[in-house]
Structure formats: C-alpha cells, structure tokens
C-alpha cells in the first residue's frame, strides 16, 4: 500500500520514520527543550539528517493529566516552524486535537493531520475532507486529563480495532480517500501498562484493518515498566523504545513515530524481509470417516509448528483455514488452505529447501503435477524479490488466479501488492480458480 500525504507518498512495505518535535513546556520527556523557532528547526533538521522522512510538530502536551491549551496559544508555538519546514520540502505532520490549528497548519504547508482524539470532532473531519493531506486516526479512551483514570476493556485488541475501523470508515464516508488514512492504536492513551503491552504484541490484528499502522511507543511510560527501567535513564528508554519499534515493524507497523531517530533507524536495520506462504492439504494421512477436514487441518498445523522452528525466522501471522476446491486437476478431494506470514533471513532458495523438507516429513508425493498431496507449501511473495529461474519464480506466477491463495492472504495482508507490483486481489473472486470458503 501507499500512504498518500499531499504530494508525499510512503510505501508501507518498509517502515517510515516520523520524528517527534514537541514545542511544549510540559511534554512528558522533552518539554521545554525546543522553546523557540530556531532551536526547534535545528532539531527537526537533525532528525531529517538521521533518517526521519516526516516531522510531527506538536504544540499541546497530551501526557496523562495534561492541561489543555487554547488553539491560539498552540498555533503561536508551532506555526512558524511548520511554515519553514514545509518551505524546505519536509513532510510536516501537525499533532493536534483542534480543527482550527489543523486548518491553519494545512494552509501553512503541513501534509498530515495527526489527531490524537481520533477525529471525533466534526470540524476536524471537515478539515480532513477538504484538504489533500494524510490523516492519522488514533484511539484514546477518554481525554488526556482523565484517560488514565482506571481504563477498562473487555478485549482491548478487539475494541481498539473496532474503534479504528469505524472512525476510518466514517472518514471515508466523509470524502477522505482510503489511501490517505493511517491508524494508530494509541499505546498508553487510556490504557494500563498490561493493556498496552497486549495491544502492541497483537499489532498484526490492527494491520488486518487494511490501513497503514503507526507505532507511537517512544518513551511512553509503559516502556519503563515493561522493561523495568529507571524513569530518569533516557538512553535506556530510547533503546527500549527502539526495540519496541522493531517489534512493531515486524508485526506490520509502517510508520514509526519516535523521539530518538538515530537509535530507531539503527534498530530497524535488523528488520528481516517478509515472506508470504500458502499452505494446503487434501490427503489426510490418519482420519476417521467424516473427520478428513479436521485431519487436514492438523497436518497444516504440524507444518506451521515446523515453520516456527526455521532458523533466523519469525512467524508473524496465520490466516483462518479455508475449504477449497481443487484447481487444474479437479477430480480429487477438496483442500484445506491457509496463508502464513514470516519474516526471515533465509534467502529464497534456502527457504525453499526448508519448505520441501517440511513437505517431505509429512509424506508429500511429487509424482503427479497438481495432484493430491498431504502438504503443499508455496512461496507466494518474498519482499523485494521479483525474478524467474528454472526452479523458482517470485512472486508465484499463479498467485493472483487462485482463490484459495488470495482469500487467506487478504485476511492477513489486505490490499497486499506483490513484489512485481501486481495486487494480490487484482481479479474478482468469480474469475479465480479453486473457490474457497472459510471454515
């Protein structure tokens, strides 16, 4: 996906760093450090030099218990900096809850409106709909002054995802193009430490919404608690924040908001490329009559367990199971299919050898092309690889024509674009082979 922010476009296949520039006297970690325009501009330019592609400028602290400021005071703090950075061809984001400030920032050249209140204000929605800018929709339970007063959720991941999905749909209905919307689950905003950790460890669920996902954990208080750090040790907090940013990027976050750009950029160098796999089975090795589908599911689960043991690899996500008709050779039993997302340091051919070994372990027979099989694992897409050799073609040449590949893949990577530039779901379902239904 591409996140479109005015004249700027950001490819969500790789993380984009957003540097934080707080022009406030009371922000929780850097309040008062950039009190004037020249100091703030100097810090912004330094962050750009270190790898930030977006500068997020804020003039009102939203830390727990923070006192609100008037729109005029907020604008007086940030206006000159936004105007100058935009004139220097820097992509500027304005971090504000006030529609008046957002409108003035857009007029001054800002390309993103980052609203911590999640576009609850109809006036803010009108600003977003009336300007060709990117928007960040954040989840926050309550208001900054009260958000940490005993926040409660029955299921924090499901509730945050539902809210973000509803607000994004509302913006689309108001005229904001889907390609302009990014979502932020709001770690630490109306959430306890344990709720925030649960949310961040399940960030792939937010990615399932089909929008770019922001990771904004930098220097948050939950970092101090989760990593058992001294709150005054800023270097340790920045190192832990960078580690959290890497974890979030592995799970699908594509915009990383951070105070320490240099540490974050260094951490993100360890991000491994993603690989999308398709798994299928239509021969049950051991099954009682009527339980063949369950046996095929069990065989795929065994394979998934083996994928978790691959060297230099991390299993990120697994799609639901689908029951699908056989394609190409139709006179055989139905398949059970799913998709798996990995991040791996294994090069494509070495990975392919490992996948063949897993297939062989589960009794794969290769005598008949497209014939029955206990287990089939295909590399559908390997990030950045688009080539063809005698033994491996990437992306898979038949990926987009197979319903049993497209449907589960779209569950975990909605809107996915393959390494060769083709959309995974480029064909309508009725034109795809191997019709699949979720089990």
TAVENRA-V138764 format. One record per pair of residues at least 4 apart in sequence whose ideal C-beta (glycine too) atoms are under 7 Angstrom apart, sorted by sequence separation. I is the first residue (numbers start at 1). J is the second residue. If there is no record, write none. Layout:
i,j
I,J
I,J
This chain:
i,j
27,31
35,39
36,40
37,41
38,42
39,43
40,44
41,45
42,46
43,47
44,48
45,49
46,50
48,52
62,66
69,73
70,74
71,75
72,76
73,77
74,78
75,79
78,82
79,83
80,84
81,85
82,86
83,87
84,88
86,90
98,102
99,103
100,104
101,105
102,106
103,107
104,108
106,110
115,119
117,121
122,126
123,127
124,128
125,129
126,130
127,131
142,146
143,147
147,151
155,159
156,160
157,161
158,162
159,163
160,164
161,165
162,166
163,167
164,168
165,169
166,170
167,171
168,172
169,173
170,174
172,176
176,180
187,191
191,195
192,196
193,197
194,198
195,199
196,200
197,201
198,202
203,207
204,208
219,223
221,225
222,226
223,227
229,233
233,237
234,238
235,239
236,240
237,241
238,242
239,243
240,244
241,245
242,246
243,247
244,248
245,249
246,250
247,251
249,253
260,264
261,265
262,266
263,267
264,268
287,291
291,295
292,296
293,297
294,298
295,299
296,300
297,301
298,302
299,303
300,304
301,305
302,306
303,307
304,308
326,330
346,350
347,351
348,352
349,353
350,354
351,355
352,356
353,357
354,358
355,359
356,360
357,361
358,362
360,364
393,397
395,399
398,402
402,406
403,407
405,409
406,410
407,411
409,413
410,414
417,421
418,422
422,426
427,431
4,9
22,27
26,31
34,39
47,52
61,66
69,74
85,90
96,101
105,110
119,124
142,147
154,159
171,176
176,181
191,196
224,229
248,253
287,292
346,351
359,364
388,393
427,432
10,16
25,31
34,40
86,92
96,102
119,125
141,147
153,159
172,178
207,213
217,223
230,236
258,264
326,332
399,405
400,406
417,423
418,424
2,9
3,10
24,31
25,32
48,55
85,92
94,101
128,135
140,147
206,213
224,231
229,236
249,256
308,315
344,351
387,394
409,416
2,10
22,30
47,55
60,68
94,102
188,196
191,199
229,237
256,264
284,292
287,295
307,315
326,334
346,354
365,373
386,394
416,424
2,11
3,12
22,31
34,43
60,69
115,124
119,128
187,196
286,295
325,334
326,335
364,373
385,394
386,395
2,12
82,92
141,151
171,181
203,213
324,334
364,374
1,12
23,34
44,55
94,105
102,113
229,240
245,256
284,295
323,334
324,335
363,374
364,375
22,34
82,94
187,199
284,296
362,374
382,394
21,34
168,181
187,200
224,237
227,240
245,258
323,336
324,337
362,375
60,74
113,127
185,199
223,237
282,296
285,299
304,318
381,395
410,424
59,74
113,128
168,183
281,296
321,336
322,337
379,394
380,395
409,424
410,425
59,75
78,94
94,110
322,338
359,375
380,396
23,40
92,109
93,110
200,217
223,240
241,258
321,338
359,376
379,396
59,77
92,110
97,115
119,137
219,237
223,241
242,260
281,299
320,338
359,377
378,396
406,424
21,40
59,78
92,111
93,112
94,113
95,114
96,115
97,116
118,137
164,183
241,260
245,264
249,268
281,300
319,338
358,377
380,399
399,418
406,425
91,111
94,114
97,117
113,133
118,138
318,338
319,339
57,78
93,114
106,127
112,133
115,136
118,139
139,160
164,185
185,206
223,244
242,263
246,267
250,271
279,300
21,43
74,96
86,108
87,109
99,121
102,124
111,133
112,134
113,135
114,136
115,137
116,138
118,140
219,241
238,260
242,264
245,267
246,268
249,271
318,340
355,377
400,422
21,44
82,105
86,109
110,133
111,134
115,138
117,140
183,206
218,241
245,268
395,418
57,81
74,98
86,110
99,123
103,127
112,136
116,140
139,163
217,241
239,263
243,267
246,270
279,303
297,321
317,341
395,419
400,424
57,82
79,104
83,108
99,124
102,127
106,131
139,164
160,185
197,222
238,263
242,267
246,271
315,340
316,341
380,405
394,419
395,420
399,424
75,101
82,108
83,109
183,209
196,222
316,342
400,426
401,427
403,429
406,432
71,98
74,101
82,109
106,133
137,164
217,244
315,342
316,343
352,379
400,427
19,47
82,110
99,127
183,211
217,245
314,342
351,379
71,100
75,104
79,108
182,211
187,216
193,222
197,226
313,342
314,343
380,409
403,432
407,436
31,61
55,85
71,101
137,167
181,211
182,212
183,213
184,214
187,217
215,245
293,323
313,343
402,432
403,433
404,434
137,168
183,214
217,248
313,344
348,379
401,432
402,433
403,434
182,214
184,216
188,220
193,225
312,344
313,345
401,433
402,434
403,435
404,436
19,52
187,220
188,221
193,226
215,248
307,340
312,345
313,346
386,419
403,436
17,51
18,52
21,55
23,57
24,58
27,61
137,171
188,222
310,344
312,346
348,382
385,419
386,420
17,52
21,56
23,58
24,59
26,61
28,63
55,90
57,92
156,191
187,222
307,342
311,346
384,419
17,53
18,54
19,55
20,56
21,57
22,58
23,59
24,60
27,63
57,93
60,96
135,171
300,336
304,340
310,346
383,419
16,53
19,56
24,61
54,91
55,92
56,93
57,94
58,95
348,385
381,418
382,419
16,54
18,56
53,91
55,93
57,95
215,253
300,338
381,419
54,93
56,95
151,190
156,195
160,199
213,252
214,253
218,257
297,336
332,371
333,372
26,66
41,81
151,191
213,253
218,258
219,259
296,336
332,372
352,392
40,81
44,85
135,176
151,192
157,198
168,209
213,254
214,255
215,256
216,257
218,259
329,370
48,90
147,189
148,190
153,195
156,198
157,199
164,206
212,254
215,257
328,370
329,371
10,53
37,80
41,84
128,171
147,190
156,199
168,211
212,255
214,257
293,336
349,392
37,81
137,181
151,195
161,205
165,209
200,244
207,251
282,326
310,354
348,392
129,174
135,180
157,202
161,206
164,209
203,248
207,252
44,90
125,171
129,175
134,180
135,181
136,182
137,183
138,184
139,185
140,186
348,394
129,176
133,180
135,182
137,184
139,186
204,251
119,167
128,176
134,182
136,184
138,186
142,190
157,205
161,209
200,248
203,251
204,252
118,167
125,174
140,189
141,190
203,252
139,189
140,190
141,191
203,253
282,332
138,189
282,333
119,171
282,334
306,358
282,335
23,77
62,116
281,335
23,78
280,335
281,336
303,358
280,336
280,337
23,81
54,112
56,114
279,337
278,337
279,338
303,362
302,362
278,339
279,340
277,339
276,339
277,340
299,362
250,314
251,316
276,341
277,342
250,316
274,341
275,342
337,404
274,342
274,343
275,344
335,404
339,408
273,343
338,408
339,409
272,343
337,408
341,412
272,344
303,375
341,413
116,189
182,255
272,345
339,412
303,377
18,93
299,374
327,402
275,351
299,375
66,144
136,214
285,363
66,145
324,403
64,144
65,145
324,404
63,144
62,144
322,404
8,91
64,147
64,148
322,407
5,91
322,408
320,408
283,372
285,374
319,408
282,372
283,373
319,409
282,373
283,374
320,411
281,373
319,411
250,343
281,374
319,412
281,375
317,412
280,376
279,376
279,377
337,436
277,377
278,378
277,378
277,379
278,380
8,111
277,380
275,379
276,380
6,111
276,381
5,111
327,433
5,112
275,382
327,434
326,434
273,382
274,383
325,434
273,383
324,434
325,435
273,384
324,435
204,316
324,436
204,317
323,436
322,436
323,437
322,437
322,438
323,439
322,439
320,438
321,439
320,439
280,404
6,132
6,133
278,405
5,133
5,134
4,134
3,134
276,409
276,413
4,179
5,180
4,180
2,179
3,182
29,219
20,218
12,212
56,257
208,411
208,412
210,414
210,415
208,414
3,212
52,261
51,261
1,212
50,261
50,262
47,261
51,265
50,265
30,259
29,259
15,249
18,255
20,257
15,253
16,254
18,256
20,258
15,254
16,255
17,256
18,257
19,258
20,259
15,256
17,258
12,254
19,261
17,261
17,264
17,265
15,268
15,271
13,383
1,415
1,417
